[in-house]
Amino acid sequence: MSAASPATEGRAPVWRRLVRLYAGLALYGASSGLQLRAGLGLAPWDVLNQGVARHTGISIGTASITIGALVLLAWVPLRQRPGLGTVSNVLLVGLSMDATLSLTPQPHSLWVRIPLLAFAVALSGAATGLYISARFGTGPRDGLMTGLHRRTGRSIRLVRTAIEVTVLVTGFALGGSAGAGTVLYALGIGPLAQFFLRRFGGAAAVGPSAVVARGRGARRAILPR
């Protein structure tokens, strides 16, 4: 499959973009559920989701929806405007995660858990490419990042790192699972997202869903969280 050109993506019918949006969000939630089933460490926001779920008795998917909605409220003072993809993100990722957990058993052998972890991270990258290439707005957590970047004048890298570290530490303190999978996700999701963005959306996908780090010439794709 060749990467789509910007001109081709710009003429893509709305129904095709909607398919990409909702397929990407559903797969992203599924990838989070599979990473949890691998039991080797979660992405930072899922560490927080799991920690909150353990202390409240709600499912991790419901925790994801609740936290996403609270983060979306933080957009108001930051003057961020949500899109269809933003609102859909809040609801669908958590629902898909819970559905995946209800349908998949818990593996015990490392020979199963390690490949499952690798597959989950790769699936997350593919889902990211689908979701962003639809161009219906960023996820609530990325809107928080870009909003803080604009309001504080701090670099995207610094703001993103501060948010991720705060979320990870808080989630771990609440009993969330951090481990090798957390490190693998942190190192792998960026390159994977960039690869699948090019495959699914080409340059057109890197429009409102990307931030250019000025001064270094590096383009950072915003992930759908």
N, C-alpha and C positions, 0 to 999 in steps of 0.2 A: 504494500500500500504506500503510495507516494504521498508526501506532504502536500496539503492543499495550499494554493497560492492565496495571497491576501485578497486578490480580486474575486477569486472563486468563493472564498469564505464570506466575503461581504455580500454576495448574492444568494447565500444559502437561505432557503425558505425557513420560516419561523418554526414549522413543525419539526424540521430536522434539528434545529438548535434546541428545541424543547426535549427531543429524544436524547440528545447529548447531555443536556442539563440533568434530567432525571435519572438517566442511566448512570451518569457519573456520580451523582449523590448516593444512589442506591449501592453502587459498587464501593464507594468510599466507606459507607457504613458497614458493608459486608467485610471489607478489609480490616476495619477496626475490630469487628467481632472475631475474625479469624486470628488476628494478632493476640487478642485476649485468650483465645483457646490455646494458642501456642505456649502461653505461660512463661515467656522469657523476657517480659518487659514490654510496656506500652509506650505509645507516643505521649509526650508531655501532657497534652490536654486530656487524653484518656486516662492518664494516671490520676489527674484531678477528678475526672468523672467517676472513676472507680472508687476513689477515696470518699467522695460525697455519697455515692450509692451505699457504701458499707456503713456509713454513719446514719443514714436516713431510712434505710430499708427499701428504697426505690430501686428500680432496675438501672443499670448503667446507661441504657439508652434514654430513659426518662431523665436521668441526671444530665446527660448531654443536651437534651432539649431545654431543660431548665436553665442550665448555665449559658447556653447559647442565647436564650431569650434575655437573660440578665445582661449579657455582654451587649446585646443589641440595644438595650435601654441606655447603655453608656454612650451610644452613638449620638444621642440627643444633644448633650452639651458640646460634643465634638463637631456637631453640624454635619454629620455623615448622612447620606441618603441611601437607604436600602433599596435593592432591586428585587425582582422576582427570585433570582438565584439566592439572595440573602435569606429571605423568609423561608424558601423551600429548604435551604440548608438546615435551618434551625430544626425543622420538623422531620425531614426525611432521613437524615444521617442517623439520628437516634433510633428511629423506628426500624431502619434497616439493620442496625447493630443488634437490637434486641431479637429481631426475626432470625438473624444468622446464628445467634447464640442458642436460640430455641431449637434450631434444626441441626446443629453440628455437635457431635459428642466431644468430650474432653479427652484428648490423646494423652498417654502417659509415657510412651517411649520417646527418648530424645531423637531417635532416627525418624520419627514422624514430626515432632515439634519443631526441629530446626528447619526442615524444608517448608513446613507450614508457615513459619515466621518469614522466611525469604519470599514465599509466594504472596503473603499478606502485604508486605512492604511494596513488592512489585505491583500488586493490584492497586494499592493506594496511589502509586505514581500514574498508572493508567487512568484511574478514576479522576485524578487531578487534571490530566490532559483533556478528558471529555468535558468535565465540568467548566473549566476555564474557557475552553474553545467555544462554548455556547454563548459566552459574553452576556450573561444576565446579571452581573454584579458579583462582588466578592462575598466570601463568607463573613459572618459576624466578627470572628476573631481577627481576621485580616483587616476589616474595616476599623477595628479598634487600633490596630497597629498603625495604619496610615493616618488615622485621625490624630493620634498622639504625636506622630512624626510632624504633622503640619502645625499642631498647636505648640509643641515644645521646641521645634527647630532641631531636635536631635536626629541623628542619622537613623535610617531604616534598620541598619544592622544592630545599632545599640538598642533601639526600642524593641525590636523583635527578640533580641537576646534577653533583655530584661523581663519581658513578658513571659517567655518560655521558661526561664529559670524560676521566676516567681511561681508560675503555675506548677512546674515540676516539684519544687520544694514543698509547696502547700499540699499537693496531691500525695506526695510520699509521706508527709507528716500525718495525713489522714488515713494512711494505710494502703495507698495505691501501689501498684506493682511497677517498679522501675528495675531495669537490668540491661542485659546485652541487647535485647530487642529495642530498648529506648535509644541506645547508641547507634544501632544499625539504622533505625528509622531516621535519626538526626543526620547521619552521614549520607544515607541513600536517597531520601525523598527529593532533595533538590535536583540532583542529576536525573533521576527517573522522571520527575515532573517536566523538566526541560525537554527530555527526549520525547515524551509522549505529547507534549504540547506541539512540537514540530511535526509529529506524525499525524495528529488529529486536526490541528488547526493552523499550522504554519505561522507566519508572522502576524496574521490577523488576530490570532488568539492572544497575542501579547499587546493588548491595547489598554483598556481601562483596568485590566487585571494584572498589571505589572508596574513595577516601580524602577526607575533608572537611578542607580547610585551614581550621582554626579561626581566628577572628579576622578573616578576610577574607571568609568566606562563600562561597568558591569551591570547587567540586567538581571534583576531578581524576580522570579515568578512568584506571585502570591498564591499560597496554597488555599484549598477550599475549606478552611477552618476558621 
